[in-house]
Amino acid sequence: MSPPLPAIAKEAWKGCSVILDINDGDRVIFSRLTPRATVDIGGRKCSLQPLVGRPFGSTFRVEPCDSEGGDYSGVLVSYATDAPSRDDDPTQDGKEHERRDNRSLVDNNTAQTLSSDDIEAMKRNGLSGDAIVEALIANSSTFGKKTMQSQEKYILKKQKKYAPKLLLRRPSARSICETYLKQNADRTGFMRVDSLSLLLSMANVGAYSDVLVVDMVGGLVVGAVAERLGGTGYVCRTYLGTVPSSIDIVGIFNFSSDVTSRIVQSPLSDLYSLRNSGNAPCVLNDSIQGEADEPSAASDCKRDDCASVASTSAKAGMAPSSERMKYWREHGFSSLIVAAPEYELGSYVSDLLPLLSYSAPFAIYHRCLEPLATCMHSLVVSEMAVGLQISEPWLREYQVLPSRTHPHMKMNSFGGYILSGIWVRKPEAYSGE
């Protein structure tokens, strides 16, 4: 009988890693729900304890609260629901709004009668952000003359400033990839979420697979593979030299002990010596020997604030057992994924492919096209792979709103390239031809 798949947590718990989405993606941060964890929203320090026990996907609002010394900056994060959109209000007179336009409006900073001192006084008196927004609307001489869309933009702008909201998101391969792409894209090799999903699909990652991974992007690929396996199969992360680069992003996934126990890592020399039978010394290509001596500066535990939220109790990355190593020596890995911007791919991949089983797929990610083209030419000349192709992921995000659905004005137009193919092994009888 197959082991049951681990359940996906639907609620945040004490000590777990979370993603905090502030004001619909204007600011996205990683955090851990520790007793003293706080977040700064709109200049106010908010405790994260009200998030414990709440379902992922919940929306929160910042509400003022009393603090020591009478300082209004101390607030709590309270649970809230989004207000209905004006487009859903059947009492709105659509014909009246159709007749309005903004031609007569002049932006001369005289339409608002409330001063900054008045707004600060409201904050000191404990008024909520929604109350301040309503006061700004009531004291605006041009709000009623605006079109419906302009009114919604005005309200949204003021809500982000005076009544910010927070969305509690569950860390997953998609959400983590999107967050890093926004705030520290270099950490994950500028990998976009559609590139990551295509990478997994090209490598045919599925349940009960044994995937060999070369992850030099902080552990994003290792975590994504482990998430798709769901506690079945194994993820073996390999590396050159004796000191592996950090994969601390794996700790943000909140994996259970069953999943983390199936994330192992081993140096390439140990894996390659098994294929030579008798544990003979590994002889790698000369072009990458220098890279194995010491980790590069970019991969030498390049930790940041995002990765600091990784759980310290995670045991991902332990050495594989001797039984598992023996199994891989006899049967090989089911697929290979490479995301190593620091290495010369042609010679590196030629050492990795013999570790795979017969007709195993592989996928290689790189931000630039030239390294993949060179690697592809090397594989064609050596006749080590078939079905080779280089793919360029393409993604377009759309704004979907009533009467104004269109592509986003600002998008990431580049997602890197992926080289994929199927490894073939020549029969021993024809190896000398």
ABEGO torsion letter per residue (X at the ends): XBBBBBBBBABBBBGBBBBBBBGGGABBBBBBBBAABBBBBGGBBBBAAAABGBBBGBBBBBBBBBBBGGBAABBBBBBBBBBBBAAABAABBAAAAAABBAAABBBAGAABABBAAAAAAAAAAGBBAAAAAAAAAAABAAAAABBAAAAAAAAAAAAAAABBBBBBBBBBAAAAAAAAAAABAAAAGGBBAAAAAAAAAAAGBBBGBBBBBBBAAGGAAAAAAAAAAGGBEBBBBBBBEABBBBAAAAAAAGBBAAAAAABBBBBAAAAAAAAAEGGBBBBBBAAAAAAAABBBAAABGBBBAAAAABBAABABGBBBBAAAAAAAAAAEBABBBBBBAABBAAAAAAAAAAABBBGBBBBBBBABAAAAAAAAAAAAAAGABBGBBBBBBBBBBBBBBBGBBBBBABBBABAEBBBBEBBBBBBAAAAAX
